[in-house]
Amino acid sequence: MSNVRVLFIGEIVGKCGVFTVKHLLRKIKEEQKIDFVIANGDGATGGFGIGKSHAVYLHKLGINVITGGECTYYKRDMVEHIVKAPYILRPANYPHGNPGRGFRVYSAGEMKIGVISLLGQAGFDRIHLTNPFLCAQPIIDKLKEETNIVIIDFHASTTSEKYTMFYHLAGKVSAVIGTHAKALTGDADILNNKTAVICDAGRTGNSMSVGGLDSEIELRKFLTQIPEYSNVVCEHLELQGVVMEIDDAGNAVSITSIKQPCEEVYHERSGNNYQN
């Protein structure tokens, strides 16, 4: 059985990020011979959370799994929709019985891939979930009853927590991909000859901004301490993430970061009529 090639797309930020996925995903899948696509969508709608319409649209564009984070339930229609959408994962360490699921096994041709979403504990003031280090292993054991290939999106705020999770799971899963910082890091590596890791898979949207958001507004909030609504800016569009190759035994063969500029100029009538 041949190896599987997985594209992990860094956090999609706003309508600009959705636009970027629309114009680049098919090309990247063809050029990189991608078999399976995972994307973090925690900021796809207005930069904070993901709404039903954007989730459905991104799935139709070819994203197999959309993972979340601390903003999973920010959009009201997602609370109801996530129950009916097996392609969306919220962090598995949310309280038991919460809407949605935190892990699942998916098909990629003849191979099966287990995907887990986990949220870190450090740096999140509005949300406090179960310890991800304690809940990870039982989920991994359950998924490995069906497949050797297990990929984790660890949506965490601090580098130290991410690296601790990397070494906690080194040799136990195929990959642990860090998200949330929205800044593509240069530390992609393979630990214990098995587990692909990277501190942050970056973001998809405006590459010259503060996490895909208007830099002037974000700076002003720091200078004045006066709350303002953040706003996405649709310039310098780029799809960031990593491409991984994994064998049927669940061992990562390679991990390579990607930064693909979008040459299309954003405009509202782009074929994506979903709201920001």
PALUMDO-797507 format. One line per 3 residues: number of its first residue (from 1); their letters; for each residue x, y, z of C-alpha. Coordinates in Angstrom, 2 decimals. Each point is the difference from the previous one (the first is absolute). Layout:
NUM) a) X,Y,Z  ... .
***
This chain:
1) msn) 0.00,0.00,0.00  1.36,3.43,-0.96  0.63,2.88,2.36 .
4) vrv) -2.66,2.65,0.61  0.69,3.70,-0.58  -1.79,2.40,2.34 .
7) lfi) -0.31,3.77,-0.34  -0.58,1.87,3.27  -1.16,3.57,-0.66 .
10) gei) 0.90,2.63,2.60  -2.89,1.82,1.69  -2.37,1.52,-2.55 .
13) vgk) -0.63,3.65,0.94  -3.16,1.72,-1.23  -1.52,0.29,-3.45 .
16) cgv) 3.48,0.71,-1.40  1.21,-3.39,1.23  -3.03,-1.73,-1.48 .
19) ftv) 0.64,1.80,-3.30  3.64,-1.15,0.07  -1.01,-3.63,0.55 .
22) khl) -2.45,0.25,-2.89  2.67,1.17,-2.44  2.96,-2.11,1.14 .
25) lrk) -1.17,-3.31,1.46  -0.64,-1.87,-3.22  3.35,1.07,-1.45 .
28) ike) 1.92,-1.02,3.13  -1.77,-3.35,0.18  0.96,-0.76,-3.59 .
31) eqk) 3.60,1.20,0.26  0.70,-1.66,3.35  -2.03,-3.16,-0.78 .
34) idf) -2.04,0.48,3.16  -2.26,-2.83,1.17  -1.58,1.65,3.06 .
37) via) -0.49,3.57,1.22  -0.34,1.28,3.57  -0.45,3.70,0.79 .
40) ngd) -0.37,1.96,3.20  -3.08,2.19,-0.42  -0.16,1.68,3.40 .
43) gat) 0.11,3.50,-1.55  -1.73,-0.60,-3.32  -3.00,2.22,0.71 .
46) ggf) 1.06,3.56,0.81  3.24,-1.20,1.59  -1.73,-1.58,3.00 .
49) gig) -1.81,-3.31,-0.31  -1.59,-1.62,-3.03  -3.59,0.21,-1.15 .
52) ksh) -2.04,-2.71,-1.67  0.15,1.56,-3.49  3.78,0.34,-0.01 .
55) avy) 0.41,-3.54,1.35  -2.21,-1.49,-2.71  1.74,2.06,-2.70 .
58) lhk) 3.53,-0.96,1.10  -0.99,-3.66,0.11  -1.36,0.25,-3.55 .
61) lgi) 3.29,1.57,-1.12  1.79,-3.21,0.98  0.91,0.24,3.68 .
64) nvi) -0.65,-3.40,1.55  0.23,1.05,3.65  -0.41,3.41,1.64 .
67) tgg) 1.41,0.26,3.52  -0.88,2.64,2.58  1.32,1.60,3.15 .
70) ect) -1.12,2.36,2.73  -2.39,1.72,-2.44  -1.83,-3.17,-1.03 .
73) yyk) -3.37,1.10,1.37  0.28,3.73,-0.69  -2.51,-0.13,-2.88 .
76) rdm) -3.46,-1.05,1.14  -0.87,-1.98,-3.11  3.10,-2.17,0.51 .
79) veh) -1.24,-1.26,3.37  -2.89,-1.71,-1.80  1.78,-0.80,-3.27 .
82) ivk) 3.06,-1.69,1.47  -2.13,-2.91,1.21  -0.97,-0.75,-3.62 .
85) apy) 3.44,0.61,-1.52  2.47,-2.88,0.49  2.64,1.94,-1.95 .
88) ilr) 0.26,2.59,2.82  1.95,-0.75,3.18  -0.09,2.07,3.18 .
91) pan) 2.66,-0.54,2.70  -0.48,-3.41,1.60  0.67,1.38,3.47 .
94) yph) -3.21,2.04,0.06  -2.48,-1.27,2.62  -1.49,-3.43,-0.69 .
97) gnp) -3.34,0.37,-1.75  0.83,3.28,-1.75  -1.32,0.27,-3.59 .
100) grg) 2.28,-1.53,-2.62  2.90,-2.41,0.17  3.68,0.39,0.79 .
103) frv) 1.40,-2.88,-2.04  -0.95,-2.28,-2.85  1.39,-2.46,-2.55 .
106) ysa) -0.29,1.09,-3.64  0.62,-1.77,-3.30  2.74,1.09,-2.39 .
109) gem) -0.24,-2.35,-2.95  0.86,-3.46,1.29  1.52,1.39,3.19 .
112) kig) -1.59,1.26,3.19  1.15,3.06,1.95  -0.84,0.80,3.59 .
115) vis) -0.19,3.71,0.83  -0.15,1.52,3.50  -0.58,3.63,1.01 .
118) llg) 1.39,1.13,3.37  0.10,3.39,1.71  2.81,1.15,2.26 .
121) qag) -0.56,1.45,3.47  2.52,2.84,0.26  -0.91,3.48,-1.18 .
124) fdr) -3.76,-0.41,-0.44  -1.85,2.28,2.41  -3.54,-0.76,-1.13 .
127) ihl) 0.14,-3.77,-0.15  1.43,-2.71,2.25  -0.18,-3.56,-1.29 .
130) tnp) 1.07,-3.42,1.21  3.76,-0.67,0.04  0.85,-0.94,-3.62 .
133) flc) 3.04,-2.00,1.12  -2.19,-2.35,2.01  -2.78,-0.46,-2.55 .
136) aqp) 2.23,-0.51,-3.08  1.17,-3.59,0.54  -3.43,-1.66,0.48 .
139) iid) -1.20,1.63,-3.24  3.14,-1.10,-1.85  -0.51,-3.59,1.21 .
142) klk) -3.60,0.06,-1.24  0.93,1.31,-3.45  2.81,-2.52,-0.36 .
145) eet) -2.56,-2.78,0.12  -0.83,1.13,-3.55  3.16,1.63,-1.38 .
148) niv) 3.70,0.50,0.63  -0.14,3.56,-1.35  -0.96,2.57,2.65 .
151) iid) 0.40,3.77,-0.47  -0.60,2.55,2.77  -0.74,3.71,-0.30 .
154) fha) 1.24,1.46,3.29  -1.53,3.48,0.17  2.09,1.61,2.71 .
157) stt) 1.24,3.44,0.94  3.51,-0.58,1.32  3.05,-1.54,-1.63 .
160) sek) 0.89,-1.82,3.22  -3.35,-1.78,0.19  0.21,-1.02,-3.65 .
163) ytm) 3.50,-1.42,0.35  -0.96,-1.83,3.16  -2.84,-1.65,-1.93 .
166) fyh) 2.39,-0.83,-2.87  2.28,-1.96,2.31  -2.92,-1.46,1.93 .
169) lag) -1.31,-1.60,-3.21  3.27,-0.54,-1.90  -0.02,-3.51,-1.43 .
172) kvs) -3.70,-0.48,0.86  -1.71,1.83,-2.89  0.79,0.94,-3.59 .
175) avi) -0.08,3.77,0.50  -0.69,2.77,2.51  -0.59,3.30,-1.78 .
178) gth) -0.09,3.21,2.04  -2.54,2.71,-0.82  -1.41,3.24,1.51 .
181) aka) 3.01,2.38,-0.25  -0.70,0.51,-3.75  3.72,0.38,-0.71 .
184) ltg) 1.69,-2.71,-2.07  3.05,-1.23,1.91  3.21,-1.48,-1.44 .
187) dad) 0.33,-2.95,2.36  -1.71,-2.80,-1.94  1.62,-3.28,1.07 .
190) iln) -0.57,-3.71,0.52  0.43,-1.34,3.55  0.86,-3.63,0.85 .
193) nkt) 0.04,-0.81,-3.73  -3.80,0.05,0.09  -1.72,3.22,1.09 .
196) avi) -0.06,3.10,-2.21  -0.21,3.25,1.98  -0.05,3.74,-0.54 .
199) cda) -0.62,2.71,2.59  -2.45,1.88,-2.21  -1.40,-0.68,-3.46 .
202) grt) -0.53,3.71,-0.62  -3.10,1.62,-1.47  -1.87,0.26,-3.26 .
205) gns) -1.06,3.50,-0.95  1.93,3.27,0.31  3.68,-0.86,0.49 .
208) msv) 1.03,3.60,0.80  -2.17,0.68,3.03  -0.55,-0.81,3.67 .
211) ggl) -1.31,-3.54,-0.25  -1.95,0.87,-3.14  -1.62,3.02,1.65 .
214) dse) 0.35,3.74,-0.62  3.35,0.93,1.58  -1.04,3.61,0.72 .
217) iel) -3.00,-1.09,2.07  1.95,-2.69,1.86  2.81,2.47,0.80 .
220) rkf) -2.47,2.65,1.15  -1.54,-2.47,2.47  3.41,-0.56,1.57 .
223) ltq) 0.76,3.72,0.19  -3.35,1.21,1.34  -1.38,-3.07,1.82 .
226) ipe) -3.36,0.92,-1.54  -1.87,-2.99,-1.48  -0.73,0.11,-3.73 .
229) ysn) -1.38,-2.47,-2.47  2.77,-1.69,-1.95  -0.22,0.00,-3.77 .
232) vvc) 1.48,-2.28,-2.65  2.00,1.63,-2.79  -0.02,-1.57,-3.46 .
235) ehl) 3.50,0.76,-1.24  3.21,-2.05,-0.44  -1.98,-3.24,-0.07 .
238) elq) 1.84,-3.23,0.68  -0.76,-3.61,0.87  2.33,-1.34,2.68 .
241) gvv) 0.30,-3.45,1.52  1.88,-3.26,-0.26  0.05,-3.04,-2.25 .
244) mei) 0.65,-3.35,1.66  0.66,-3.43,-1.43  -0.93,-2.91,2.27 .
247) dda) 0.44,-3.72,-0.59  -2.62,-2.66,0.73  1.69,-0.84,3.30 .
250) gna) -0.76,3.54,1.18  3.57,1.27,-0.23  0.61,3.52,-1.33 .
253) vsi) 2.38,-0.17,-2.95  0.22,3.76,-0.59  -1.44,3.37,1.00 .
256) tsi) 0.49,3.15,-2.05  -1.42,3.47,0.63  -1.67,1.88,-2.86 .
259) kqp) -0.66,3.70,-0.70  -2.03,0.36,-3.18  -0.89,3.58,-1.06 .
262) cee) -3.41,0.62,-1.53  0.27,2.02,-3.20  -3.75,0.65,-0.19 .
265) vyh) -1.10,3.42,1.26  -2.73,-0.29,2.58  -3.42,1.37,-0.90 .
268) ers) -3.45,-0.65,1.44  -1.41,-1.54,-3.18  2.56,-2.77,0.01 .
271) gnn) -2.39,-2.92,-0.11  -0.07,-0.21,3.79  -3.06,1.90,1.15 .
274) yqn) 0.18,-1.05,3.64  0.23,2.80,2.49  3.05,0.94,2.05 .
***
